[in-house]
Amino acid sequence: MSKLQHLDLQYANTSDESLAVIGNACGNTNTGLRKLTLVHNQNVTSLGWTTFLACLANSCLEELDLSRNNNICDQGVSVMMVSLARMKRMRKLSMCYNSLITPVGWSHFFSQLPEAAPDLENLDVRGNEFGDYETINSMINGLMDLRSLKTLQLNSHDPSIALTNIQGGLLSTILINPGSNLEYFRFSVRLINDGMIDAISNALSNNTRLTFLDIECNSEYVTSDGWDAIANLLCNKTSINSIFNSNHTIQFINSPRDHSLIESCLRLNRNEDIDKVEVARRKIIQYYFDNGNKNIEEIVDMELSLLPHALEWSSRNDTGFSLLYRLLCGMPFLFDSEGKAAKRNKV
């Protein structure tokens, strides 16, 4: 009969016995509890965690936080995956900083996750040791198949693994994956560098889902070339088409505040009052036709039948007024009958 929906037992010094009572209640009698937080309960043994996780199989939990419980081991992970397969409502799972879980345990976790929790939307596995290529490969394949996932937070304490396997595999595979629904990605590596930033840029070039990219990094290893790659992702000023095909979805990247192009493009992307076609239009006006008369000639030399559409496009709102003024200054024949005739004859 309990109305309790969230039970928070952070730093509660829970014992094996008390955790068993909680597990039995969640799995056998309680149908109202939706969120259970068990953070930093170091007095529970590995056996206690394994018993508790087995009890959750029949629970109605939607959110489970098991962070910083250093006695959860590989056996506990194996039992948890069996329970998750029966917890049909599970949407959010946090397993941060569980040092007793080995790469073998994590490999089993990621390989079983798509089948055990196919509707999982939020996964946080920061602060763990994933260890080797086999584990990283299991992670990539598991996350690729987890189509429901919208929020992913991870890092690795081992910078060499993060900069090779995760850079080349996780970013380029998961973020490019056309079936991905990932909207929020938080990624922490101590030694992130220009190469990794470039990999992120390439991975996001065709991604239209991700809106929030939180890269925790030491900025001294990322030079202006790295941040220019991010700017190019948001607005590739090479041509009108390249700007139009830039990324207009991502709204947050924790980049240097003094990079004006990145900040300006992110503000445009965050504007909920305009659609993405209008975002692209404003970027084209602001960052392609600000190059002087050379780029304006693309419109000035346009066929007369297309000119009205180009002028309307540029003057649709005050964003293009400056461009419209420069266009008209470059086309005096529009206001001179002899000039119009000459222009027609030329066409």
Phi and psi in degrees as a GROMACS rama.xvg file:
@    title "Ramachandran Plot"
@    xaxis  label "Phi"
@    yaxis  label "Psi"
@TYPE xy
-65.0656  140.748  SER-2
-93.9705  0.500142  LYS-3
-63.529  128.169  LEU-4
-111.65  -25.1613  GLN-5
-132.989  120.238  HIS-6
-111.314  117.389  LEU-7
-112.198  113.02  ASP-8
-121.255  53.0902  LEU-9
-74.2724  133.764  GLN-10
52.3788  39.9221  TYR-11
-92.5031  0.427203  ALA-12
53.5792  40.1617  ASN-13
-64.5984  143.077  THR-14
-103.8  172.584  SER-15
-57.7809  -43.6889  ASP-16
-65.0812  -46.5833  GLU-17
-69.1384  -35.2005  SER-18
-67.8679  -33.379  LEU-19
-64.4309  -38.5198  ALA-20
-63.0197  -43.9949  VAL-21
-63.4267  -44.0994  ILE-22
-61.8329  -43.9265  GLY-23
-63.8421  -40.0957  ASN-24
-65.1204  -43.6095  ALA-25
-65.2811  -38.9641  CYS-26
-87.0683  -21.2456  GLY-27
-120.474  -30.4606  ASN-28
-124.136  -30.477  THR-29
-92.3472  126.588  ASN-30
-114.632  1.64367  THR-31
-102.49  -25.4741  GLY-32
-67.8412  126.342  LEU-33
-110.992  -26.2213  ARG-34
-134.824  128.05  LYS-35
-126.983  123.808  LEU-36
-114.634  116.176  THR-37
-128.081  77.9136  LEU-38
-103.728  131.582  VAL-39
58.0539  57.3877  HIS-40
-109.874  86.2567  ASN-41
-81.1536  -11.2282  GLN-42
-83.0216  -11.8891  ASN-43
-79.603  130.966  VAL-44
-82.0734  172.586  THR-45
-59.5638  -40.0445  SER-46
-65.1556  -39.1521  LEU-47
-62.1709  -42.927  GLY-48
-66.3371  -40.8582  TRP-49
-62.3406  -42.9474  THR-50
-63.7321  -44.508  THR-51
-61.9898  -46.8814  PHE-52
-64.6478  -31.1167  LEU-53
-67.7209  -32.7334  ALA-54
-69.3129  -21.8734  CYS-55
-76.3181  -5.80086  LEU-56
-54.6623  -33.8954  ALA-57
-103.91  14.3151  ASN-58
-78.0198  166.572  SER-59
-106.172  21.7144  CYS-60
-64.1936  141.452  LEU-61
-109.301  -25.6954  GLU-62
-134.301  133.437  GLU-63
-137.991  123.242  LEU-64
-116.596  111.661  ASP-65
-118.379  38.1635  LEU-66
-76.4398  148.446  SER-67
59.3545  34.5318  ARG-68
-108.408  89.3579  ASN-69
-68.9267  -4.42686  ASN-70
-99.6336  3.91963  ASN-71
-75.3207  122.781  ILE-72
-116.511  -173.939  CYS-73
-58.9271  -38.1958  ASP-74
-64.4999  -39.8951  GLN-75
-62.0001  -39.3551  GLY-76
-63.2945  -42.1321  VAL-77
-62.0594  -43.6689  SER-78
-66.6421  -39.5259  VAL-79
-61.3775  -38.8195  MET-80
-64.5257  -34.8332  MET-81
-66.0594  -42.8897  VAL-82
-66.2937  -41.5397  SER-83
-58.474  -34.458  LEU-84
-62.8221  -20.7867  ALA-85
-104.519  -5.80257  ARG-86
-94.2538  82.6567  MET-87
-67.9733  -16.2866  LYS-88
-96.5895  -2.04642  ARG-89
-63.3755  124.98  MET-90
-124.061  -24.8372  ARG-91
-136.915  125.387  LYS-92
-134.258  128.361  LEU-93
-121.252  126.158  SER-94
-130.948  43.7871  MET-95
-71.8983  143.074  CYS-96
52.7868  55.6637  TYR-97
-111.686  91.7611  ASN-98
-73.4076  -16.9384  SER-99
-82.8902  -12.323  LEU-100
-79.702  123.64  ILE-101
-88.6983  170.477  THR-102
-54.6055  -32.1036  PRO-103
-64.0076  -43.1145  VAL-104
-63.6893  -41.3157  GLY-105
-69.2322  -35.5141  TRP-106
-61.1911  -42.6449  SER-107
-65.282  -41.008  HIS-108
-58.0763  -52.3142  PHE-109
-71.9534  -34.9931  PHE-110
-68.6965  -30.6154  SER-111
-91.6743  -15.107  GLN-112
-59.2663  -46.004  LEU-113
-59.5344  -35.7161  PRO-114
-81.6938  -36.1319  GLU-115
-76.6894  -35.1889  ALA-116
-135.813  67.1989  ALA-117
-66.5962  -16.6346  PRO-118
-106.341  13.0169  ASP-119
-64.0766  132.817  LEU-120
-111.873  -23.9425  GLU-121
-136.192  120.09  ASN-122
-130.003  128.682  LEU-123
-126.679  111.778  ASP-124
-128.046  35.2449  VAL-125
-66.216  153.651  ARG-126
77.0251  19.2038  GLY-127
-111.95  161.885  ASN-128
-99.9152  107.864  GLU-129
-88.2035  -22.6788  PHE-130
87.4303  -65.3073  GLY-131
-141.844  178.252  ASP-132
-62.3788  -38.6667  TYR-133
-61.4678  -41.3614  GLU-134
-66.3933  -45.0972  THR-135
-61.5789  -39.2382  ILE-136
-64.3225  -41.3462  ASN-137
-62.9603  -39.0136  SER-138
-61.0226  -49.0202  MET-139
-59.7138  -49.7314  ILE-140
-64.2522  -41.0039  ASN-141
-65.3617  -44.7905  GLY-142
-70.5487  -30.6151  LEU-143
-61.735  -38.3448  MET-144
-84.8764  -10.4725  ASP-145
-90.0195  79.9009  LEU-146
-69.5192  -20.8709  ARG-147
-78.8192  -15.2451  SER-148
-65.4236  127.082  LEU-149
-112.882  -28.6557  LYS-150
-127.897  126.894  THR-151
-132.931  127.229  LEU-152
-127.083  123.976  GLN-153
-154.055  158.792  LEU-154
-156.914  178.24  ASN-155
-139.926  139.589  SER-156
-74.2033  -15.711  HIS-157
-97.5107  101.605  ASP-158
-64.0748  -29.1594  PRO-159
-66.6286  -40.3823  SER-160
-67.2707  -43.0766  ILE-161
-61.9406  -37.4455  ALA-162
-83.9659  -10.5515  LEU-163
-110.185  -71.3063  THR-164
-67.0358  -46.1504  ASN-165
-70.6982  -39.8306  ILE-166
-61.8466  -52.273  GLN-167
-76.0684  -28.7967  GLY-168
-103.533  -60.2291  GLY-169
-61.9645  -52.3145  LEU-170
-65.4291  -53.6419  LEU-171
-69.4178  -23.6408  SER-172
-91.1633  -50.1807  THR-173
-71.1276  -45.7175  ILE-174
-72.9163  -27.8995  LEU-175
-81.2172  -23.4144  ILE-176
-50.8918  115.05  ASN-177
-65.5729  -19.1167  PRO-178
-88.8435  -0.617733  GLY-179
-73.1929  138.286  SER-180
-110.882  17.0108  ASN-181
-63.4155  126.494  LEU-182
-112.015  -28.3513  GLU-183
-129.74  124.063  TYR-184
-131.823  115.205  PHE-185
-110.942  124.915  ARG-186
-136.489  125.329  PHE-187
-121.536  122.161  SER-188
-139.27  134.013  VAL-189
-67.3838  -33.7258  ARG-190
-116.03  41.9914  LEU-191
-63.8063  142.282  ILE-192
-138.329  -172.993  ASN-193
-59.5083  -37.9392  ASP-194
-61.1544  -39.9159  GLY-195
-70.9556  -40.1054  MET-196
-61.0462  -40.1001  ILE-197
-65.0079  -38.5179  ASP-198
-63.8792  -39.6927  ALA-199
-62.7936  -44.1549  ILE-200
-60.6723  -46.573  SER-201
-64.2082  -39.0517  ASN-202
-66.8434  -30.5526  ALA-203
-94.0331  0.806301  LEU-204
-60.5881  -33.9095  SER-205
-116.062  14.597  ASN-206
-86.1941  124.747  ASN-207
-115.485  16.7348  THR-208
-109.544  -46.8134  ARG-209
-66.4178  127.41  LEU-210
-113.341  -20.8073  THR-211
-132.556  116.299  PHE-212
-121.308  108.502  LEU-213
-108.04  101.375  ASP-214
-103.268  108.318  ILE-215
-83.8324  114.565  GLU-216
-148.486  164.198  CYS-217
-90.6202  108.707  ASN-218
-63.0127  -15.1838  SER-219
-68.2748  -18.8194  GLU-220
-93.0064  -5.65585  TYR-221
-109.682  117.64  VAL-222
-92.2066  -177.514  THR-223
-61.7905  -29.4637  SER-224
-62.8095  -39.6781  ASP-225
-63.9556  -46.929  GLY-226
-71.7581  -28.3694  TRP-227
-64.5677  -31.2958  ASP-228
-65.5242  -38.3174  ALA-229
-66.2347  -42.524  ILE-230
-60.6424  -40.1813  ALA-231
-66.5174  -32.7881  ASN-232
-61.1818  -43.0477  LEU-233
-79.5124  -27.9168  LEU-234
-158.379  92.2849  CYS-235
-83.105  102.841  ASN-236
-81.5769  13.1434  LYS-237
-61.8571  -43.0411  THR-238
-154.175  173.371  SER-239
-61.9157  -45.1574  ILE-240
-62.5644  -39.6772  ASN-241
-67.3345  -34.4655  SER-242
-69.0885  -44.2551  ILE-243
-58.6329  -36.1997  PHE-244
-90.8185  7.85774  ASN-245
-71.7943  175.542  SER-246
-83.1125  115.616  ASN-247
-110.424  11.8105  HIS-248
-100.016  -46.0263  THR-249
-65.474  134.018  ILE-250
-112.346  -18.9739  GLN-251
-141.988  128.41  PHE-252
-139.626  125.788  ILE-253
-78.6793  75.8238  ASN-254
-98.6726  171.922  SER-255
-59.8595  136.815  PRO-256
-68.3707  -17.2867  ARG-257
-89.6638  4.35511  ASP-258
-90.0739  94.3484  HIS-259
-64.1977  -37.2696  SER-260
-65.5506  -44.042  LEU-261
-60.8941  -49.2332  ILE-262
-63.1233  -40.6231  GLU-263
-64.5787  -44.0583  SER-264
-66.8865  -38.3939  CYS-265
-65.4048  -36.8663  LEU-266
-62.796  -41.9347  ARG-267
-62.9589  -42.8523  LEU-268
-64.353  -30.0609  ASN-269
-79.8557  -11.74  ARG-270
-69.2127  107.878  ASN-271
-81.928  -7.66396  GLU-272
-84.5898  -9.04114  ASP-273
-128.867  150.208  ILE-274
-82.903  175.229  ASP-275
-69.68  -27.164  LYS-276
-65.7376  -39.9316  VAL-277
-69.6363  -35.0675  GLU-278
-59.5714  -46.2453  VAL-279
-62.0912  -41.7838  ALA-280
-59.8115  -45.0213  ARG-281
-67.0307  -36.4509  ARG-282
-65.0397  -39.9999  LYS-283
-62.1093  -45.2731  ILE-284
-65.1951  -43.4598  ILE-285
-78.4464  -33.1001  GLN-286
-117.862  -8.09892  TYR-287
-105.518  -45.7176  TYR-288
-88.2996  14.5731  PHE-289
-94.8713  9.95641  ASP-290
-91.8279  19.2243  ASN-291
87.6828  -162.414  GLY-292
-74.0088  -19.7522  ASN-293
-58.8564  -49.2293  LYS-294
-75.2297  -28.282  ASN-295
-64.9922  -27.7934  ILE-296
-59.7485  -22.6481  GLU-297
-61.0737  -33.0458  GLU-298
-89.5692  -39.5657  ILE-299
-59.4893  -39.0103  VAL-300
-89.1011  10.5282  ASP-301
-71.6588  154.134  MET-302
-60.2055  144.791  GLU-303
-58.8683  -33.0649  LEU-304
-66.4657  -23.0098  SER-305
-96.2571  -17.58  LEU-306
-56.9872  -45.1726  LEU-307
-57.0692  -38.5378  PRO-308
-67.5205  -39.8856  HIS-309
-66.0854  -40.8504  ALA-310
-66.7022  -40.8816  LEU-311
-63.5916  -41.465  GLU-312
-60.9088  -42.0086  TRP-313
-73.1866  -28.1277  SER-314
-106.917  19.4169  SER-315
-59.8816  -31.9266  ARG-316
-151.563  -177.004  ASN-317
-64.1322  -14.0295  ASP-318
-59.55  -32.9228  THR-319
-104.115  8.68537  GLY-320
-60.8694  -41.8573  PHE-321
-63.5467  -41.817  SER-322
-63.8069  -43.5212  LEU-323
-60.0234  -42.5564  LEU-324
-60.7184  -44.3524  TYR-325
-68.7276  -34.3789  ARG-326
-64.0102  -45.5495  LEU-327
-66.5374  -34.9346  LEU-328
-65.097  -29.2271  CYS-329
-88.7929  -1.69261  GLY-330
-130.722  61.7819  MET-331
-62.337  -20.6018  PRO-332
-62.6622  -20.1269  PHE-333
-66.5703  -20.7749  LEU-334
-113.641  12.71  PHE-335
-134.337  118.337  ASP-336
-61.4758  -40.7151  SER-337
-65.7829  -37.4244  GLU-338
-66.7053  -37.223  GLY-339
-62.7668  -45.345  LYS-340
-59.986  -42.9263  ALA-341
-64.2999  -39.2656  ALA-342
-65.5598  -41.8684  LYS-343
-62.5184  -43.996  ARG-344
-62.0049  -36.19  ASN-345
-64.2858  -41.7534  LYS-346
